[in-house]
Amino acid sequence: MAERLTRKQMADKYPNQWLGIRNIVYNGREIETAEVIYTQRTASELGLLSLKGEDVQPLFTTPDMVFQLGAAGGMNHGTEV
């Protein structure tokens, strides 16, 4: 069963890991809530599920709201996007 969480709740509950999410609700450009349907999967596994037609979006979580590889997410760090 899917669990609907906020972006912060996802990062707090599943820190530093890839999640498979769906039914995403956005607050402007940011994820407000989403259903978590997969945990403990790699980005490749989630990508393959998506390519096979499953409704899943890969998301990497970090407690400080910064995505893997240093791309800023969820916070404005003084730069215009």
C-alpha positions as CSV (number, residue, x, y, z in Angstrom):
1,M,0.0,0.0,0.0
2,A,1.3,3.4,-0.9
3,E,2.1,6.0,1.8
4,R,1.5,9.7,1.1
5,L,4.2,11.8,2.5
6,T,5.5,15.4,2.2
7,R,9.0,15.9,0.7
8,K,10.4,16.6,4.1
9,Q,8.8,13.4,5.6
10,M,10.3,11.4,2.7
11,A,13.7,12.8,3.4
12,D,13.4,12.2,7.2
13,K,12.0,8.7,7.0
14,Y,14.1,7.5,4.0
15,P,17.3,9.6,4.1
16,N,19.9,9.3,1.3
17,Q,18.1,6.7,-0.8
18,W,16.2,6.4,-4.0
19,L,12.4,6.2,-3.7
20,G,9.8,5.4,-6.3
21,I,6.9,7.9,-6.1
22,R,3.7,8.6,-7.9
23,N,0.6,10.8,-7.8
24,I,2.8,13.8,-7.1
25,V,1.2,17.0,-5.9
26,Y,3.3,20.1,-6.6
27,N,3.4,23.4,-4.7
28,G,4.7,25.6,-7.6
29,R,8.0,24.0,-8.6
30,E,8.5,21.8,-5.6
31,I,7.0,18.5,-4.5
32,E,4.4,19.0,-1.8
33,T,3.3,15.4,-1.4
34,A,3.6,12.1,-3.2
35,E,2.8,8.4,-2.7
36,V,5.9,6.4,-1.9
37,I,5.5,3.0,-3.6
38,Y,9.1,1.8,-3.7
39,T,12.0,2.0,-1.2
40,Q,15.5,0.5,-1.2
41,R,15.7,0.4,-5.0
42,T,18.5,1.8,-7.2
43,A,17.9,4.6,-9.7
44,S,18.4,2.0,-12.5
45,E,15.8,-0.3,-11.1
46,L,13.3,2.6,-10.8
47,G,14.1,3.8,-14.3
48,L,13.5,0.3,-15.8
49,L,10.1,0.1,-14.0
50,S,9.2,3.4,-15.6
51,L,10.4,2.3,-19.0
52,K,8.2,-0.8,-18.7
53,G,5.2,1.4,-18.3
54,E,4.8,1.5,-14.5
55,D,3.6,4.8,-13.0
56,V,6.7,5.6,-11.0
57,Q,9.0,8.6,-10.7
58,P,12.5,8.1,-9.2
59,L,13.4,10.6,-6.4
60,F,16.7,10.7,-4.3
61,T,16.2,12.0,-0.8
62,T,18.6,13.9,1.5
63,P,17.7,15.4,4.9
64,D,19.1,18.8,3.8
65,M,16.9,18.9,0.7
66,V,19.9,18.7,-1.8
67,F,19.7,16.1,-4.5
68,Q,22.4,13.7,-5.4
69,L,25.3,15.1,-7.4
70,G,24.9,18.5,-5.8
71,A,21.8,19.9,-7.7
72,A,19.9,22.2,-5.5
73,G,16.3,21.3,-4.8
74,G,13.6,22.6,-2.4
75,M,15.6,25.6,-1.3
76,N,16.7,28.8,-3.0
77,H,20.5,29.2,-2.3
78,G,20.7,32.7,-3.7
79,T,20.7,31.8,-7.3
80,E,18.0,32.5,-9.9
81,V,16.6,29.5,-11.8
